[in-house]
Amino acid sequence: MAPTATRSPWPRVGAIVLLLTALLSVIMIAFAWPATRSSVHDIPIAVAGPSAATAQVAQQLSAKRPGTFDVTVVDGTAAAERLILDREVYGAIDVSSGHPQLIIASAASPAVAQALQQVAQALGGTDAGVPVRDLVPLPADDPRGAGLAAGALPLVLGGIAAAGVLTSLVVGVARRLAGALAFAVTGALALVAILQFWLGSVEGSYWLNSGAVALGIAATALTILGLESLLGAAGLGLGAASMMLLGNPLSGLSSAPEMLPSGWGTLGQFLPPGAAGSLLRSTAFFDGHAAAPHVWVLLGWAALGLVLAGLAAARTARRPAAAEPAAEAVPATVAV
């Protein structure tokens, strides 16, 4: 008679239920907290015009919206536009002509552009409000930027999935790393083709956009593979959880880093999802301006993954070498 399968003890079942509850709570906090606590703070904007007029506008902004804006004063419209195109500010209130107008770049962040319009209308003091000029608009096929915002999750999942599948199906660290790099290229070409040619959500050079996405996928996948090589399944879980529960909600791709809870938006830009999203905005709409910091962040994560994988390989190589002297010390058995 076959033995009866041993049943799990009830305390173990209870512990697993509590663990799953804690995990679900962490997921809810990771995704809902940044969204519900989002607010406009420290948004970089320019105020352009004569010193007396710009000082008055800056004072109004400080009085009516304290802590909301980080104001840079410039002497004219051209200087303000240059700051916007270089991605140093999100928009500008221009009083050069004596009548205020608002210059925005909705491609930098539709949420910030909307917030700036609300503030400008209040500053106008009339029902007609302030004229608005969109210097870098979103594509006509996706005027709300929904496709780019939605692309944040596939970008993260692509790197996580690559690491998980390669770990399960490919033997050899070097082959896994090569597979991750190859997938980063092919996956980026496919993802950007969908965003750019089908959905019309991004513009600019297809190849530069694909390079930005490939770098983001590679940074995520290589980091997770490096952690898995060094720590095993725990490293795989740690890397995937960090990218999904921290990197994705803190990327700011659906709004802006400055609209996340204070400090967390900055942290998000030092993680692969946030850096990749900001890099894609730069290549798609701003001719690559302000791309360098994000490129360095992604290269840093990719290099970290390679270093971790190298450490794991070196540790594995030392083990047989350490075992050989012990094997030699055992005297040979003489057959009788």
N, C-alpha and C positions, 0 to 999 in steps of 0.2 A: 504494500500500500504506500502510495507516495506521501511524503511528509507534508503536513499542512504548512503553507507559507506563513512566515512570522509576520504578525501585524505590527505596524508602527505604534509605539506607545502614545497615548493621548497627549502627554506633555510636549512631545516632539511636534505633533500636529498643531498644538496651540502656539508653540514657538514659531513655526513656519507661517501661521496666519498673522502673528504679530509682525514678523519680518516683512511679509508682503504688504501689510498695512503701512508700515514705515516707508517702504519703497514707493508705494503709491502717493503717500504724503509728500515725499521728497520731489517726485515728478510734478505734482500739482504746484508746489511752491516754486520749483524751477521755472515753470512756464507761466504761471498766473501772476506771481509776485511782480516781475518786471513790468507786465502789462498793466496791472491795476495801480501800480505806484509810479507810472510814467508821468512826467511833468516837464515842462519847458524850463531849463535852467542852464545858465552859462552858454547860451547859444551865441557863437561868434557872428556878429553883423558889423557892417560899416555904416557910418553916417558921413555923407559927403556934402561939402559946401563951405561957405564962409565960416570963419571961426565962431562968430557970434551966434549964427543960426545953428551950427552943429552943437555948440555948448547947450543951447536951449533944448534941443531935441534929446541930447544925452541926459540932461537933467530930468526931462519929462519921463523918459524911459526908466530911469533909476527910481523916480518917485512913484510911478504907477505900477511898475513891474520890478520890484527889487530882486536882484539875483537872477533875473531871467536872461539878461543879455550881457555878453562880453563885447563892449563897443570899441571899435577902431575908428578913429576920426581921420578922414582923408580930405584933400582939398578940391576934388572934382569928380565928375561922373566917370571919366576914364579910369581913374585910380580905383574907384569902387568896383567897376566891372572887372578890372584886372584881378582884384582880390577874390571875386566870385569865381572867375574862370580858373584861378590857381587853387581853388578849394580851401582858401584860408578863411572865408566867411560864407555863410549861407545866403546872405542877401544884403541889401543896402537901402537905407532911407536917404534919398537924394534931395537936398534942398538948394542945389546949386542955382536953379532958375528962379528961386524965390517962392515957388509953389512946390510943396513936397510931393515926391513920387516914390513908389516902392519898386525896387528891382529885386527879383527873386530868381532862384534856380530850382524849379520843381524837381529836376532830375537828381539833385543832391539829396532831397528828402521831401516828398509831398506833404508829410505831416508838419515839418518845420515851415514850409512855404505857406501852408494854411494858417499856422499860428502867426506868422509875420503879417499876413494880410489882415487878420483880426486886430492886431496891435496897431497897424498903420491906419486902419479905418477909425479907430478910437482917437489916434493922434490928429486925424484930419479935422475933427470937430464939426463936420457937416454931414448931412444925409448922403451926399454924393460920395463922400470918402476920398481916398487918395488913389490916383491912377496907378495901375500895376503893370509892370513889364516883366515878362518871363524871359530871362536871358538864356537859360538852358532848359527848355521845356522837355517834358517826357514825350516819348513817341506818340503819334496820333493813334496808333493801334492799341496802345495801353496807357491812356492818359492818367490813370491812377497809380501806375507802377506796381500793379498787382502781381504780374509775372515775376518781376525781379524779387519782390518780397517772398513770394512762394518758393522761389528757387533756393532759398537758404536751406530748407530742410533736405531736399535731394542732394545738395552739395555736401552736407554733413554725412548723410546716410551713405553716400557713395564711398567716402573714405572708410567708414566703419564697416560697410558690407565687404569692401575689398579686403580689409584686414581679416575679417572673420572667415570669408570663403577661402582665401589663400592659406590661412593657418590650418583649415580643416582638410584641404584637398592637395596642397603642394608640400612636398618634403624638401627641406633645405632652405636655410635662411637667405642665401644669395638668390635663389630662385624666387622666393616670396617677394623679396625687395624688388627684383627685376619685374615681376608680375605687377606689383603695385605701381611702379613707374609707368609701365606700358598701359595699364588701365587708366591711370591719371590722364594720359594723353587721349586715348580713345573715348573715355567717358566725358572728358571736357569737350571734345569736338562734337559729340552727340548732344550734350546738354545745351551748349551754346547755339547749336544749329536750331534746336527747338525754340529756345528763347528769342533768337534773333530773326530767323527766317520764317518760322511758323507763327509764333505768338506776337512777334514784333515788339518785344518788351525791352530790347537793348539795341543800341546803334553802335557806330564806330567800326573799327577793324575786327572782323571775325577772328582773325588769327591772334590778335592781342587779347581779345576777350577770352578765347580758348586757352591762351597761355595763363591768364589770371586764374581761371577755374582749375586748370590742370595743377597749378602750383598749390591751390587750396586743397584739392583732393590728395595730392602727394603728401602734403604736410600732415594731414589727418591720418592717412593710411600708414605712412612710415613711422609716425610716432606710436601708433597702436601696435604695429608689428614689432617695433623695438621693445616696447614694454612687455609684449607677449614673449619675445625671445628671452628676456631677462627674468621675468617673473612668472611665466606660464599663464594659465587661465586667469589668474588674478590680475595680471597685467593687461590682458585683453579686456577684462571687465572694467578695470580702472580707466583705461584709455577711452573705451566706448562711452562710459558714463560721464566722463569729464567733457567730452566733445558734445554729447547730446544734452546733458543737464546743465552745463555751464556755457559751453561755447555757442550753442544754437540760440537759447533765449537771450543771451547777452550780446549777440552779434549786432543788434541795432539796425538790421537790414530792412525791417518793416517800418521803422520810424527814423531814428537817428541815435547815435550813442549818447548825445546830450539830453535825450528824452527819457533815458533809463534812470533808475535811482542813482543818486550821486555816488561816483566812484566805480560803480559796477559797469557803466558804459565804457569807461576807460579800460577796465580790466578786459572787457569783451574784445577790444581792439588788439589785445595782445594774445588772443586765442585764434586758432586757425579759421573758424567760421567767420568771426568778425573781420579779421584782416582780409580774408578772401572776398567777402561781400563788399567791403570798402574799395578794394583793389578793382573789382569788376565795375563799380560805379565810375571810378577814375578812367578806366580804359574805354568804357562804353560811351561816356558823355563828356569827359573833360580832357580828352587827348592825352591821358596818362598823367596829368598834373596831380601832385601829392601822392603818387603811387609808391615812391621809394620806401617810406617807412613800413608799409604793408608788405612789400616784397621781402624786406629784411626779416620781418616777423615770421613769414611763412618759410623762408629759407632756414631760419633758426630752428623752427620745429622739425623740418625735414632733416636737418643735420643732427638734431638731438636723437631722432629715431635711428639714424644710421650709426651714431655713436653707441647707443644702447644695444643695437644688434651686434656691433663689433665687440662690445664687452662680453655679451653672451657667447659669441663664437670663441673668444679667447678663453673664457672660463671652461667651455667644453673641450677645447684643445688641450688644456692643462691636465684634465682628469686622467686620460690614458697615460700621459707622461708620468704622473705621480704614482700610478698603479704599477708601472713596469718594474721599479726597483723591488717592490714587495714581492712580485712574482718571481724575480730572479733569486731572492733570498731563500725561497723554499727549496730544500734539497731534492734532487731528482730521486725517484723511487727506482731502485734497481730490481729488475725482474729476476726471479730465482729460477 
